[in-house]
Amino acid sequence: LLNRSSDLPMTKEHYISFVVYCTGERFESVKLYPESSIEVRFFSRGHGTLYWYCNHHGLFKKRI
C-alpha cells in the first residue's frame, strides 16, 4: 500500500484537484475537494509515476 499526504492547506481558492498513480499496466485516480485533507492510498504495484494537479500551479509528477 502506498500512502501519500501533504500539509498544503486546501482552501476554496487553492487546492489539489486530483492525484493519479500510474504504472506500466494500470492507473488509479483519486478526486480531491477543497477544504479536505490531502491523503491518498494506492496499492503498490512496483515503480510508477505519481501525478497531482493544483488549480493554481498546474500538473506535477514524481517518479516513485
Contact map, one row per residue, 1 for C-alpha under 8 A:
1110000000000000000000000000000000000000111100000000000000000000
1111000000000000000000000000000000000000111100000000000000000000
1111100000000000000000000000000000000011110000000000000000000000
0111110000000000000000000000000000000111100000000000000000000000
0011111000000000000000000000000000000111000000000000000000000000
0001111100000000000000000000000000001110000000000000000000000000
0000111110000000000000000000000000000100000000000000000000000000
0000011111000010000000000000000000000100000000000000000000000000
0000001111100110000000000000000000101000000000000000000000000000
0000000111110111000000000000000001111100000000000000000000000000
0000000011111110000000000000000001100000000000000000000000000000
0000000001111110000000000000000001100000000000000000000000000000
0000000000111110000000000000000001000000000000000000000000000000
0000000011111111000000000000000001000000000000000000011100000000
0000000111111111100000000000000011100000000000000000011100000000
0000000001000111111000000000000111000100000000000001111000000000
0000000000000011111000000000001111000000000000000001111000000000
0000000000000001111100000000111100000000000000000001110000000000
0000000000000001111110000000111100000001000000000111100000000000
0000000000000000011111000011110000000000000000000111000000000000
0000000000000000001111100011100000000000010000011110000000000000
0000000000000000000111111111000000000000000000011110000000000000
0000000000000000000011111110000000000000000011111000000000000000
0000000000000000000001111100000000000000000000010000000000000000
0000000000000000000001111110000000000000000000000000000000000000
0000000000000000000001111111000000000000000000000000000000000000
0000000000000000000111101111100000000000000000000000000000000000
0000000000000000000111000111110000000000010000000000000000000000
0000000000000000011110000011111000000000000000000000000000000000
0000000000000000011100000001111100000001000000000000000000000000
0000000000000000111000000000111110000000000000000000000000000000
0000000000000001111000000000011111010100000000000000000000000000
0000000000000011100000000000001111110000000000000000000000000000
0000000001111111100000000000000111110000000000000000000000000000
0000000011110010000000000000000011111000000000000000000000000000
0000000001000000000000000000000111111100000000000000000000000000
0000010011000000000000000000000000111110000000000000000000000000
0001111101000001000000000000000100011111000000000000000000000000
0011110000000000000000000000000000001111100000000000000000000000
0011100000000000001000000000010000000111110000000000000000000000
1111000000000000000000000000000000000011111000000000000000000000
1110000000000000000010000001000000000001111100000000000000000000
1100000000000000000000000000000000000000111110000000000000000000
1100000000000000000000000000000000000000011111000000000000000000
0000000000000000000000100000000000000000001111110000000000000000
0000000000000000000000100000000000000000000111110000000000000000
0000000000000000000000100000000000000000000011111000000000000011
0000000000000000000011110000000000000000000011111100000000000011
0000000000000000000011100000000000000000000000111110000000001111
0000000000000000001111000000000000000000000000011111000000001111
0000000000000000001111000000000000000000000000001111100000111100
0000000000000001111100000000000000000000000000000111110000111000
0000000000000001111000000000000000000000000000000011111011110000
0000000000000111110000000000000000000000000000000001111111110000
0000000000000111100000000000000000000000000000000000111111000000
0000000000000110000000000000000000000000000000000000011111000000
0000000000000000000000000000000000000000000000000000111111100000
0000000000000000000000000000000000000000000000000000111111110000
0000000000000000000000000000000000000000000000000011110011111000
0000000000000000000000000000000000000000000000000011110001111100
0000000000000000000000000000000000000000000000001111000000111110
0000000000000000000000000000000000000000000000001110000000011111
0000000000000000000000000000000000000000000000111100000000001111
0000000000000000000000000000000000000000000000111100000000000111
